[in-house]
């Protein structure tokens, strides 16, 4: 048995009682970050810029070769699939 099982007849939304009028607005505060964490964050952001810097110009050509015969086995056929 599942403890949170609901039968199909029970309205699920009946359990979600929420009123926007009752919700208190809490001002968002900037998270407090230690100086060393801020330096680390800056270093990470700089390294990400370098990592995602794409080379300009044309891409090198891609060569597609046929596999060497006998090196690979064909996949077995499954009856009823296909």
N, C-alpha and C positions, 0 to 999 in steps of 0.2 A: 504494500500500500504506500502511496505517496502522500506525505503530510499536507502538501499544498494542492492536492487534486481538486479540481472544480468540475462539477458535472456540466454538460453542455447547456443546461437550462439556466444556470446561474449567470447573471450579468457580471462580467469581469469589471466593468467600469464602476459598478456599485461599490467596489472595494477601494477605489482610488478617489478619496474625498479630498479635494484641494480647492481652496478659494484664493484667488489672486488678491482679494481685498485683505485677507488675513495675513498674507505674506509680508514680512517686514523687509524693507529695503536696507541691505547692509552695504555700505560703501566699500568698494574693492580697494584693498591696500596693496601697495607694491610689496612683494616679498623682500624681507631683509636678507641681504646676501653679504657674507663676510668678504673682506677685501681680497683674500687669496682665492676665494671662489670666483669673484668677478674677474680676476686676472686669468684664471683657468678658463672661464667661459669665453673671454676675449681670444685666448690662444686657440681654443677649439673652433670658434667662428672663423678665425683667420685660416686655420688649416683646412677647414671645409671649403672655403673659397678657392684655395689652391687645388684641392682634390677635385672640385667640380668645374674647374676652368677647362673648357673644351678647347682642343687645338683648332686653330683656324685653317681653312684650306680643305682640299679634297681628301676623302678617306682613301686608304690604300685599297687596292683591288682584293676581292675575295675569290679564292680558288676553290671550286667544288669538284672533288674527284669521286669517281666510282670506287666502291670498296673493293679490296682485293678478293678475288673469287676464292671460295673455300675457307676464308677466314671467319665468316659468320654463318650461323645456322639460321634458316628461315624460322619464323614463329610458327608453332604448331597451330593447326586449325581446330577451333572448338566447335563441336556440333551444336546447332541451334543458335549460334551467334553469327552475325554477319551481315 
